[in-house]
Amino acid sequence: MSAGDTLYLKIGKNVVVTDRRVTLGDVAKMECTDQAALRQIRQKKLYSFRAEDEQKKKNTLVVFSVLKVIELIHEDYPNLDISNEGESDFIVEYVKSPEKPVWMNCLKTVILCILIFFGAAFTIMAFNNDVGVTDVFAKFYQQITGMESNGITELEICYSIGLAVRIYRTCLRCRSGSGNLCIYHSHRCRAKNDCKMQPGGKYHSF
């Protein structure tokens, strides 16, 4: 790393991790012109939670100072200029990642898809019955063509295709924003909180 390079560092107030080994890249967003040094800094270990922490019912919280992070970086790059753009103190919360069998996740996904499919189908059918879509299409078809509708005409076919396309486009719109929760009836998305503090836990200061 050449002299005069600057590392820009930004750390949030609350950081949630699921791995007992915490690296600088897990807690901080960093930017530097020297990409090779940046990769090494991101892999540097900040802290390791103990195995006993996984047995606790409450999440373990550890308080760090940004000076600790700067100290670790200067161990490998003493001449590197560091500009802190984030918090001066931050909390790292260790949350044990629940390990569930793959078959259980697949079973839940299948059950959820079945419930959503039949629930959506029932909702659409109930709406059509409430507003009398079948009668409206039959009268409209008879007025236009002069023939009585048999229940399956161009109107019903186009209506079914348009409904399916609209549902598909809505799903694509919801999936386009990663980490967002889509509200179907308003077609708007609101961002979820990246991390939530939970009461309780054990604090350690560094």
MARBA-3410 file (N, C-alpha, C, O; in Angstrom, 1 decimal):
206
0.8,-1.2,0.0,0.0,0.0,0.0,0.9,1.2,0.0,1.8,1.4,0.8 ~ 0.6,2.1,-0.9,1.4,3.4,-1.0,1.0,4.4,0.0,-0.1,4.3,0.5 ~ 2.0,5.3,0.3,1.7,6.3,1.3,0.6,7.3,0.8,0.6,7.6,-0.4 ~ -0.2,7.8,1.6,-1.2,8.7,1.3,-2.6,8.1,1.0,-3.5,8.8,0.8 ~ -2.6,6.7,1.0,-3.9,6.1,0.8,-4.8,6.3,2.0,-4.3,6.3,3.1
-6.1,6.4,1.8,-7.1,6.6,2.9,-8.1,5.5,2.8,-8.6,5.2,1.8 ~ -8.4,5.0,4.0,-9.5,4.0,4.1,-10.7,4.7,4.8,-10.6,5.2,5.9 ~ -11.8,4.6,4.1,-13.0,5.2,4.6,-13.8,4.1,5.3,-14.1,3.1,4.7 ~ -14.2,4.4,6.5,-14.8,3.4,7.4,-16.1,3.9,7.9,-16.2,5.0,8.4 ~ -17.1,3.0,7.8,-18.5,3.4,8.3,-19.1,2.2,9.0,-19.2,1.1,8.4
-19.5,2.4,10.3,-20.0,1.3,11.1,-21.3,1.8,11.7,-21.4,2.9,12.2 ~ -22.4,1.0,11.6,-23.7,1.3,12.2,-23.6,1.2,13.7,-22.7,0.6,14.3 ~ -24.7,1.7,14.3,-24.8,1.6,15.8,-25.0,0.2,16.3,-24.5,-0.2,17.3 ~ -25.8,-0.6,15.5,-26.2,-2.0,15.9,-25.9,-2.9,14.8,-26.3,-2.7,13.6 ~ -25.1,-4.0,15.0,-24.7,-4.9,14.0,-25.1,-6.3,14.5,-24.8,-6.7,15.7
-25.8,-7.1,13.7,-26.3,-8.4,14.1,-25.5,-9.4,13.2,-25.4,-9.3,12.0 ~ -24.9,-10.4,13.9,-24.1,-11.5,13.2,-24.6,-12.8,13.7,-25.2,-13.0,14.7 ~ -24.5,-13.8,12.8,-24.9,-15.2,13.1,-23.7,-16.1,13.1,-23.9,-17.3,13.4 ~ -22.5,-15.7,12.9,-21.3,-16.5,13.0,-20.5,-16.1,14.2,-20.4,-14.9,14.5 ~ -20.0,-17.1,14.9,-19.2,-16.8,16.2,-18.0,-16.0,15.9,-17.5,-15.2,16.7
-17.4,-16.2,14.7,-16.2,-15.5,14.3,-16.6,-14.2,13.6,-17.1,-14.3,12.5 ~ -16.3,-13.1,14.2,-16.7,-11.8,13.6,-15.5,-11.1,13.0,-14.4,-11.0,13.6 ~ -15.6,-10.7,11.7,-14.5,-10.0,11.0,-14.9,-8.6,10.9,-16.0,-8.2,11.1 ~ -13.9,-7.8,10.5,-14.1,-6.4,10.2,-15.1,-6.2,9.1,-15.9,-5.2,9.1 ~ -15.1,-7.0,8.1,-16.0,-6.9,7.0,-17.5,-7.2,7.4,-18.4,-6.8,6.7
-17.7,-7.9,8.5,-19.0,-8.2,9.0,-19.7,-7.0,9.7,-20.9,-6.8,9.7 ~ -18.9,-6.1,10.2,-19.4,-5.0,11.0,-19.3,-3.6,10.3,-19.9,-2.7,10.7 ~ -18.4,-3.5,9.4,-18.1,-2.2,8.8,-18.1,-2.2,7.3,-17.9,-3.2,6.6 ~ -18.5,-1.1,6.7,-18.4,-0.8,5.3,-17.2,0.0,5.1,-17.0,1.0,5.7 ~ -16.4,-0.5,4.2,-15.1,0.1,3.9,-14.8,0.4,2.4,-15.3,-0.4,1.6
-14.1,1.4,2.2,-13.7,1.7,0.8,-12.3,2.3,0.8,-11.9,3.1,1.6 ~ -11.5,1.8,-0.2,-10.1,2.2,-0.3,-9.7,2.0,-1.8,-10.2,1.1,-2.4 ~ -8.7,2.7,-2.3,-8.3,2.6,-3.6,-7.4,1.3,-3.8,-7.4,0.7,-4.9 ~ -6.8,0.8,-2.7,-6.0,-0.4,-2.7,-7.0,-1.6,-2.5,-7.2,-1.9,-1.3 ~ -7.4,-2.2,-3.5,-8.4,-3.3,-3.3,-7.8,-4.5,-2.7,-8.5,-5.2,-1.9
-6.5,-4.8,-2.9,-5.9,-6.0,-2.3,-5.8,-5.8,-0.8,-6.2,-6.7,0.0 ~ -5.4,-4.6,-0.3,-5.4,-4.4,1.1,-6.8,-4.4,1.7,-7.0,-4.8,2.8 ~ -7.8,-3.9,0.9,-9.1,-3.8,1.4,-9.7,-5.2,1.7,-10.4,-5.5,2.7 ~ -9.3,-6.2,0.8,-9.8,-7.5,1.0,-9.2,-8.2,2.2,-9.9,-8.9,3.0 ~ -7.9,-7.9,2.5,-7.3,-8.4,3.7,-7.8,-7.8,5.0,-8.0,-8.5,6.0
-8.1,-6.6,4.9,-8.7,-5.9,6.1,-10.0,-6.4,6.4,-10.4,-6.6,7.6 ~ -10.9,-6.7,5.4,-12.2,-7.2,5.7,-12.2,-8.6,6.3,-13.1,-9.0,7.0 ~ -11.1,-9.4,6.0,-11.0,-10.7,6.6,-10.4,-10.8,8.0,-10.4,-11.8,8.6 ~ -9.9,-9.7,8.4,-9.2,-9.6,9.7,-10.3,-9.8,10.9,-11.4,-9.3,10.8 ~ -9.9,-10.7,11.8,-10.8,-11.0,12.9,-10.9,-9.9,13.9,-9.9,-9.3,14.3
-12.2,-9.6,14.3,-12.4,-8.6,15.3,-12.7,-9.2,16.7,-12.2,-8.8,17.7 ~ -13.5,-10.3,16.7,-13.9,-10.9,17.9,-14.4,-12.3,17.6,-14.9,-12.6,16.5 ~ -14.3,-13.2,18.6,-14.9,-14.5,18.5,-15.8,-14.8,19.7,-15.3,-14.7,20.9 ~ -17.0,-15.1,19.5,-17.9,-15.4,20.6,-17.6,-16.8,21.0,-17.2,-17.7,20.3 ~ -17.9,-17.1,22.3,-17.6,-18.4,22.9,-18.7,-19.4,22.5,-19.8,-19.0,22.2
-18.3,-20.6,22.6,-19.3,-21.7,22.4,-20.4,-21.7,23.4,-21.5,-22.1,23.1 ~ -20.1,-21.2,24.6,-21.2,-21.1,25.6,-22.3,-20.2,25.3,-23.4,-20.3,25.7 ~ -21.9,-19.2,24.4,-22.9,-18.2,24.0,-24.1,-18.8,23.2,-25.2,-18.2,23.2 ~ -23.8,-19.9,22.6,-24.9,-20.6,21.8,-25.9,-21.2,22.7,-27.0,-21.5,22.2 ~ -25.5,-21.6,23.9,-26.4,-22.2,24.8,-27.4,-21.3,25.5,-28.3,-21.7,26.2
-27.1,-20.0,25.4,-27.9,-19.0,26.2,-29.2,-18.7,25.4,-29.2,-18.7,24.2 ~ -30.2,-18.5,26.2,-31.5,-18.2,25.6,-31.5,-16.7,25.1,-32.2,-16.5,24.0 ~ -30.8,-15.8,25.7,-30.8,-14.5,25.3,-29.6,-14.2,24.4,-28.5,-14.9,24.5 ~ -29.7,-13.3,23.5,-28.6,-13.0,22.6,-27.5,-12.3,23.4,-27.7,-11.5,24.3 ~ -26.2,-12.5,22.9,-25.1,-11.9,23.5,-24.7,-10.6,22.8,-24.6,-10.6,21.6
-24.5,-9.6,23.6,-24.2,-8.2,23.1,-22.8,-7.8,23.5,-22.5,-8.0,24.7 ~ -22.0,-7.3,22.6,-20.7,-6.9,22.9,-20.5,-5.4,22.4,-20.9,-5.1,21.2 ~ -20.0,-4.6,23.2,-19.8,-3.2,22.9,-18.4,-2.9,22.4,-17.4,-3.3,23.1 ~ -18.2,-2.3,21.3,-16.9,-2.0,20.8,-16.7,-0.5,20.5,-17.7,0.2,20.4 ~ -15.5,-0.1,20.5,-15.2,1.3,20.1,-14.5,1.3,18.8,-13.8,0.3,18.4
-14.7,2.3,18.0,-14.1,2.3,16.7,-12.6,2.4,16.8,-11.8,2.0,15.8 ~ -12.1,2.8,17.9,-10.6,2.8,18.1,-10.0,1.4,18.1,-8.9,1.2,17.7 ~ -10.8,0.4,18.6,-10.4,-0.9,18.5,-10.2,-1.4,17.1,-9.3,-2.1,16.8 ~ -11.1,-1.0,16.2,-11.1,-1.3,14.8,-9.9,-0.7,14.2,-9.1,-1.3,13.4 ~ -9.6,0.6,14.5,-8.5,1.3,13.9,-7.2,0.7,14.4,-6.2,0.6,13.6
-7.2,0.2,15.6,-6.0,-0.4,16.2,-5.6,-1.7,15.4,-4.5,-2.0,15.1 ~ -6.7,-2.5,15.1,-6.4,-3.7,14.4,-6.0,-3.5,13.0,-5.1,-4.2,12.5 ~ -6.5,-2.5,12.3,-6.1,-2.2,11.0,-4.6,-1.7,10.9,-3.9,-2.1,10.1 ~ -4.2,-0.9,11.9,-2.9,-0.3,12.0,-1.8,-1.4,12.3,-0.7,-1.2,12.1 ~ -2.3,-2.5,12.9,-1.3,-3.6,13.1,-0.7,-4.1,11.8,0.5,-4.5,11.8
-1.5,-4.1,10.7,-1.0,-4.6,9.4,-0.6,-3.4,8.5,0.3,-3.6,7.7 ~ -1.2,-2.3,8.7,-1.0,-1.1,7.8,-0.8,0.1,8.7,-1.7,0.9,8.8 ~ 0.4,0.3,9.3,0.6,1.4,10.2,0.5,2.8,9.6,0.2,3.7,10.3 ~ 0.8,2.9,8.3,0.9,4.1,7.6,-0.4,4.5,6.9,-0.5,5.5,6.2 ~ -1.5,3.7,7.1,-2.7,3.9,6.4,-3.5,5.0,7.2,-3.7,4.9,8.4
-4.0,6.0,6.4,-4.9,7.0,7.0,-6.3,6.4,7.0,-6.8,5.9,6.0 ~ -7.0,6.6,8.1,-8.4,6.0,8.3,-9.3,7.2,8.6,-9.1,8.0,9.5 ~ -10.4,7.3,7.9,-11.4,8.3,8.1,-12.7,7.6,8.5,-13.3,6.9,7.8 ~ -13.1,7.9,9.8,-14.3,7.3,10.3,-15.5,8.1,9.9,-15.6,9.3,10.3 ~ -16.4,7.5,9.2,-17.6,8.2,8.7,-18.9,7.7,9.5,-20.0,8.1,9.2
-18.7,6.8,10.5,-19.8,6.2,11.1,-19.8,6.5,12.6,-19.4,7.5,13.1 ~ -20.3,5.5,13.4,-20.4,5.7,14.8,-19.0,5.5,15.5,-18.2,4.8,15.0 ~ -18.9,6.2,16.7,-17.7,6.0,17.4,-17.7,4.8,18.3,-16.7,4.2,18.7 ~ -18.9,4.4,18.7,-19.1,3.2,19.5,-20.3,2.4,18.9,-21.2,3.0,18.4 ~ -20.2,1.1,18.9,-21.2,0.3,18.3,-21.4,-1.1,19.0,-20.5,-1.5,19.8
-22.5,-1.7,18.8,-22.9,-2.9,19.5,-22.9,-4.1,18.5,-23.6,-3.9,17.4 ~ -22.3,-5.2,18.8,-22.4,-6.4,18.0,-23.2,-7.4,18.7,-22.9,-7.8,19.8 ~ -24.3,-7.8,18.1,-25.2,-8.8,18.7,-25.1,-10.1,18.0,-25.3,-10.2,16.8 ~ -24.8,-11.2,18.8,-24.7,-12.5,18.2,-26.0,-13.2,18.3,-26.6,-13.4,19.4 ~ -26.6,-13.6,17.2,-27.8,-14.4,17.2,-27.5,-15.7,16.6,-27.0,-15.9,15.5
-27.9,-16.8,17.3,-27.6,-18.1,16.9,-28.5,-18.4,15.7,-29.7,-18.3,15.7 ~ -27.9,-18.9,14.6,-28.6,-19.2,13.4,-29.3,-20.6,13.6,-28.6,-21.6,13.8 ~ -30.6,-20.6,13.5,-31.3,-21.9,13.7,-31.0,-22.8,12.6,-31.2,-22.5,11.4 ~ -30.6,-24.0,12.9,-30.3,-25.1,11.9,-31.5,-26.0,11.8,-31.7,-26.8,12.7 ~ -32.2,-26.0,10.7,-33.4,-26.8,10.5,-33.1,-27.8,9.3,-32.4,-27.4,8.4
-33.6,-29.0,9.4,-33.4,-29.9,8.3,-33.9,-29.3,6.9,-34.9,-28.6,6.9 ~ -33.3,-29.7,5.9,-33.7,-29.2,4.6,-35.1,-29.7,4.2,-35.8,-28.9,3.6 ~ -35.4,-30.9,4.6,-36.8,-31.4,4.2,-37.9,-30.6,4.9,-39.0,-30.5,4.4 ~ -37.6,-30.1,6.1,-38.6,-29.3,6.9,-38.8,-28.0,6.1,-40.0,-27.6,6.0 ~ -37.7,-27.4,5.7,-37.9,-26.1,4.9,-38.6,-26.3,3.6,-39.5,-25.5,3.2
-38.4,-27.5,2.9,-39.1,-27.8,1.7,-40.6,-28.0,2.0,-41.4,-27.6,1.2 ~ -40.8,-28.7,3.1,-42.2,-29.0,3.4,-43.0,-27.7,3.7,-44.1,-27.6,3.3 ~ -42.4,-26.8,4.5,-43.0,-25.6,4.8,-43.3,-24.8,3.5,-44.3,-24.1,3.4 ~ -42.3,-24.8,2.6,-42.5,-24.1,1.3,-43.7,-24.6,0.5,-44.4,-23.8,0.0 ~ -43.8,-25.9,0.4,-44.8,-26.6,-0.3,-46.2,-26.2,0.3,-47.1,-25.9,-0.4
-46.3,-26.3,1.6,-47.5,-26.1,2.3,-47.9,-24.6,2.1,-49.1,-24.3,1.9 ~ -47.0,-23.7,2.2,-47.2,-22.3,2.0,-47.7,-22.0,0.6,-48.7,-21.2,0.4 ~ -47.1,-22.6,-0.4,-47.5,-22.4,-1.8,-48.9,-22.9,-2.0,-49.7,-22.2,-2.7 ~ -49.3,-24.0,-1.4,-50.6,-24.6,-1.5,-51.7,-23.7,-0.9,-52.7,-23.4,-1.5 ~ -51.4,-23.2,0.3,-52.3,-22.3,1.0,-52.5,-21.0,0.2,-53.6,-20.5,0.1
-51.4,-20.4,-0.3,-51.5,-19.2,-1.1,-52.3,-19.4,-2.4,-53.1,-18.5,-2.8 ~ -52.0,-20.5,-3.0,-52.7,-20.8,-4.3,-54.2,-20.9,-4.1,-55.0,-20.2,-4.8 ~ -54.6,-21.8,-3.2,-56.1,-21.9,-3.0,-56.7,-20.7,-2.3,-57.9,-20.4,-2.6 ~ -56.0,-20.0,-1.5,-56.5,-18.8,-0.9,-56.8,-17.7,-1.9,-57.8,-17.1,-1.9 ~ -55.8,-17.6,-2.8,-56.0,-16.6,-3.9,-57.1,-17.0,-4.9,-57.9,-16.1,-5.3
-57.2,-18.3,-5.2,-58.2,-18.7,-6.1,-59.6,-18.5,-5.5,-60.5,-18.1,-6.1 ~ -59.8,-18.8,-4.2,-61.0,-18.6,-3.5,-61.4,-17.1,-3.5,-62.6,-16.8,-3.7 ~ -60.4,-16.3,-3.2,-60.7,-14.8,-3.2,-61.2,-14.3,-4.5,-62.1,-13.5,-4.6 ~ -60.5,-14.8,-5.6,-60.9,-14.3,-6.9,-62.3,-14.8,-7.3,-63.1,-14.1,-7.8 ~ -62.6,-16.1,-7.0,-63.9,-16.6,-7.3,-65.0,-15.9,-6.4,-66.1,-15.6,-7.0
-64.7,-15.6,-5.2,-65.7,-14.9,-4.3,-65.9,-13.5,-4.9,-67.1,-13.0,-4.9 ~ -64.9,-12.8,-5.3,-65.1,-11.5,-5.9,-65.9,-11.5,-7.2,-66.8,-10.7,-7.4 ~ -65.7,-12.5,-8.0,-66.4,-12.6,-9.3,-67.9,-12.9,-9.0,-68.8,-12.4,-9.7 ~ -68.2,-13.7,-8.0,-69.6,-14.0,-7.7,-70.2,-12.8,-7.1,-71.4,-12.5,-7.3 ~ -69.5,-12.0,-6.3,-70.1,-10.8,-5.6,-70.5,-9.8,-6.6,-71.6,-9.2,-6.5
-69.7,-9.5,-7.6,-69.9,-8.5,-8.6,-70.7,-9.0,-9.8,-71.1,-8.2,-10.7 ~ -70.9,-10.3,-9.9,-71.6,-10.9,-11.0,-70.9,-10.8,-12.3,-71.5,-10.3,-13.3 ~ -69.6,-11.1,-12.4,-68.8,-11.0,-13.6,-69.4,-11.9,-14.7,-69.4,-11.5,-15.9 ~ -69.9,-13.1,-14.4,-70.4,-14.0,-15.4,-71.6,-13.4,-16.1,-71.8,-13.5,-17.3 ~ -72.5,-12.8,-15.3,-73.7,-12.2,-15.9,-73.4,-11.0,-16.7,-74.0,-10.8,-17.8
-72.4,-10.2,-16.2,-72.0,-9.0,-17.0,-71.4,-9.4,-18.3,-71.7,-8.8,-19.4 ~ -70.5,-10.4,-18.3,-69.9,-10.9,-19.6,-71.0,-11.5,-20.5,-70.9,-11.2,-21.7 ~ -72.0,-12.2,-20.0,-73.0,-12.8,-20.8,-73.9,-11.7,-21.5,-74.1,-11.8,-22.7 ~ -74.3,-10.7,-20.7,-75.1,-9.6,-21.3,-74.3,-8.8,-22.3,-74.8,-8.5,-23.4 ~ -73.0,-8.6,-22.0,-72.2,-7.8,-22.9,-71.9,-8.6,-24.2,-72.0,-8.0,-25.3
-71.7,-9.9,-24.1,-71.4,-10.7,-25.3,-72.7,-10.8,-26.2,-72.6,-10.7,-27.4 ~ -73.9,-10.9,-25.5,-75.1,-10.9,-26.3,-75.4,-9.6,-27.0,-75.9,-9.6,-28.1 ~ -75.1,-8.5,-26.4,-75.3,-7.2,-27.0,-74.4,-6.9,-28.2,-74.8,-6.3,-29.1 ~ -73.2,-7.4,-28.1,-72.2,-7.2,-29.2,-72.4,-8.2,-30.3,-72.4,-7.7,-31.5 ~ -72.5,-9.4,-30.0,-72.6,-10.4,-31.1,-74.0,-10.8,-31.5,-74.3,-11.3,-32.5
-75.0,-10.6,-30.6,-76.4,-11.0,-30.8,-76.6,-12.4,-30.5,-77.7,-12.9,-30.8 ~ -75.6,-13.1,-30.0,-75.8,-14.6,-29.7,-75.7,-14.8,-28.2,-75.1,-14.0,-27.5 ~ -76.3,-15.8,-27.7,-76.3,-16.1,-26.3,-74.9,-16.7,-25.9,-74.4,-17.6,-26.6 ~ -74.4,-16.3,-24.8,-73.1,-16.8,-24.3,-73.3,-18.2,-23.7,-74.3,-18.5,-23.0 ~ -72.3,-19.1,-24.0,-72.3,-20.4,-23.4,-71.4,-20.5,-22.2,-71.2,-21.6,-21.6
-70.9,-19.4,-21.7,-70.1,-19.4,-20.5,-68.6,-19.3,-20.7,-67.8,-18.9,-19.9 ~ -68.2,-19.8,-21.9,-66.8,-19.7,-22.3,-66.6,-19.0,-23.7,-66.8,-19.6,-24.7 ~ -66.4,-17.7,-23.6,-66.2,-16.9,-24.8,-64.9,-16.2,-24.8,-64.1,-16.4,-23.9 ~ -64.7,-15.4,-25.8,-63.5,-14.6,-25.9,-63.3,-13.7,-24.7,-62.2,-13.4,-24.2 ~ -64.4,-13.2,-24.1,-64.3,-12.3,-22.9,-63.7,-13.0,-21.7,-62.8,-12.5,-21.1
-64.3,-14.2,-21.4,-63.8,-15.0,-20.3,-62.3,-15.4,-20.5,-61.5,-15.3,-19.5 ~ -61.9,-15.8,-21.7,-60.6,-16.2,-22.0,-59.6,-15.0,-21.8,-58.6,-15.1,-21.1 ~ -59.9,-13.8,-22.4,-59.1,-12.7,-22.2,-59.0,-12.2,-20.8,-58.0,-11.7,-20.3 ~ -60.1,-12.3,-20.1,-60.2,-11.9,-18.7,-59.2,-12.7,-17.8,-58.5,-12.2,-17.0 ~ -59.3,-14.1,-18.1,-58.4,-15.0,-17.3,-56.9,-14.8,-17.6,-56.1,-14.7,-16.7
-56.6,-14.6,-18.9,-55.2,-14.3,-19.3,-54.7,-13.0,-18.7,-53.6,-12.9,-18.1 ~ -55.5,-11.9,-18.7,-55.1,-10.6,-18.2,-55.0,-10.7,-16.7,-54.1,-10.0,-16.1 ~ -55.8,-11.5,-16.0,-55.7,-11.6,-14.5,-54.4,-12.3,-14.2,-53.7,-11.9,-13.2 ~ -54.0,-13.3,-14.9,-52.8,-14.1,-14.6,-51.6,-13.2,-14.9,-50.6,-13.2,-14.1 ~ -51.6,-12.4,-16.0,-50.5,-11.6,-16.3,-50.3,-10.5,-15.2,-49.2,-10.2,-14.9
-51.4,-9.9,-14.8,-51.4,-8.9,-13.7,-50.8,-9.4,-12.4,-50.0,-8.7,-11.8 ~ -51.1,-10.6,-12.0,-50.6,-11.2,-10.8,-49.1,-11.5,-11.0,-48.3,-11.2,-10.1 ~ -48.7,-11.9,-12.2,-47.3,-12.2,-12.4,-46.5,-10.9,-12.4,-45.4,-10.9,-11.8 ~ -47.0,-9.9,-13.0,-46.2,-8.6,-13.0,-46.1,-8.0,-11.6,-45.1,-7.4,-11.2 ~ -47.2,-8.2,-10.8,-47.1,-7.7,-9.4,-46.1,-8.5,-8.6,-45.4,-7.9,-7.8
-46.0,-9.8,-8.8,-44.9,-10.6,-8.1,-43.5,-10.1,-8.5,-42.7,-10.0,-7.6 ~ -43.3,-9.8,-9.8,-42.0,-9.3,-10.2,-41.7,-8.0,-9.6,-40.5,-7.7,-9.3 ~ -42.7,-7.1,-9.5,-42.5,-5.8,-8.9,-42.1,-5.9,-7.4,-41.2,-5.2,-6.9 ~ -42.7,-6.9,-6.7,-42.4,-7.1,-5.3,-41.0,-7.6,-5.1,-40.3,-7.2,-4.2 ~ -40.6,-8.5,-6.0,-39.3,-9.1,-5.9,-38.1,-8.2,-6.4,-37.0,-8.5,-6.1
-38.4,-7.2,-7.1,-37.4,-6.3,-7.6,-36.6,-5.6,-6.5,-35.5,-5.2,-6.7 ~ -37.3,-5.3,-5.4,-36.6,-4.6,-4.3,-36.2,-5.6,-3.2,-37.0,-6.1,-2.5 ~ -34.8,-5.9,-3.2,-34.3,-6.9,-2.2,-34.4,-6.4,-0.8,-34.1,-5.2,-0.5 ~ -35.0,-7.2,0.1,-35.1,-6.9,1.5,-36.3,-6.0,1.8,-36.3,-5.4,2.8 ~ -37.2,-5.9,0.9,-38.4,-5.0,1.0,-39.6,-5.8,1.3,-39.7,-7.0,0.8
-40.6,-5.3,2.0,-41.8,-5.9,2.2,-42.9,-5.2,1.3,-43.1,-4.0,1.4 ~ -43.5,-6.0,0.4,-44.4,-5.5,-0.6,-45.8,-5.5,0.0,-46.3,-6.5,0.5 ~ -46.5,-4.4,-0.1,-47.9,-4.4,0.3,-48.8,-4.5,-1.0,-48.8,-3.5,-1.8 ~ -49.5,-5.6,-1.2,-50.1,-5.9,-2.4,-51.1,-4.9,-2.8,-51.2,-4.4,-4.0 ~ -52.0,-4.5,-1.9,-53.2,-3.7,-2.3,-52.8,-2.3,-2.7,-53.5,-1.6,-3.4
-51.6,-1.8,-2.2,-51.2,-0.4,-2.6,-50.1,-0.4,-3.5,-49.7,0.7,-4.0 ~ -49.5,-1.6,-3.8,-48.3,-1.7,-4.7,-47.2,-0.8,-4.3,-46.5,-0.2,-5.1 ~ -47.0,-0.7,-3.0,-45.9,0.1,-2.4,-45.0,-0.8,-1.6,-45.5,-1.9,-1.1 ~ -43.7,-0.5,-1.5,-42.8,-1.3,-0.7,-42.2,-0.4,0.4,-41.9,0.8,0.2 ~ -42.1,-1.0,1.6,-41.4,-0.3,2.7,-40.2,-1.1,3.2,-40.3,-2.3,3.2
-39.2,-0.5,3.5,-37.9,-1.2,3.8,-38.1,-1.7,5.3,-38.6,-1.0,6.1 ~ -37.6,-2.9,5.4,-37.6,-3.5,6.8,-36.3,-3.0,7.5,-35.3,-2.7,6.9 ~ -36.4,-3.0,8.8,-35.2,-2.6,9.6,-34.2,-3.7,9.4,-34.4,-4.9,9.5 ~ -32.9,-3.3,9.2,-31.8,-4.2,9.0,-31.6,-5.0,10.3,-31.2,-6.2,10.2 ~ -31.7,-4.4,11.4,-31.5,-5.1,12.6,-32.4,-4.5,13.7,-32.6,-3.3,13.7
-32.8,-5.3,14.7,-33.6,-4.9,15.7,-32.9,-5.3,17.1,-32.5,-6.4,17.2 ~ -32.9,-4.3,18.0,-32.3,-4.6,19.3,-33.4,-5.3,20.1,-34.5,-5.0,20.1 ~ -32.9,-6.4,20.8,-33.8,-7.1,21.6,-33.3,-6.9,23.1,-32.1,-6.8,23.3 ~ -34.3,-6.8,24.0,-33.9,-6.5,25.4,-33.2,-7.6,26.0,-33.3,-8.8,25.6 ~ -32.3,-7.3,27.0,-31.6,-8.4,27.7,-30.3,-8.7,27.0,-29.9,-8.0,26.0
-29.5,-9.6,27.5,-28.3,-9.9,26.9,-27.1,-9.5,27.8,-27.3,-8.7,28.8 ~ -25.9,-9.9,27.5,-24.8,-9.6,28.3,-23.9,-8.7,27.5,-23.6,-8.9,26.4 ~ -23.4,-7.7,28.2,-22.5,-6.7,27.6,-21.1,-6.9,27.9,-20.8,-7.3,29.1 ~ -20.2,-6.7,26.9,-18.8,-6.7,27.2,-18.3,-5.4,26.5,-18.7,-5.1,25.4 ~ -17.3,-4.8,27.1,-16.8,-3.5,26.6,-15.3,-3.8,26.1,-14.6,-4.5,26.8
-15.0,-3.1,25.0,-13.6,-3.2,24.5,-13.1,-1.8,24.1,-12.0,-1.7,23.6
END
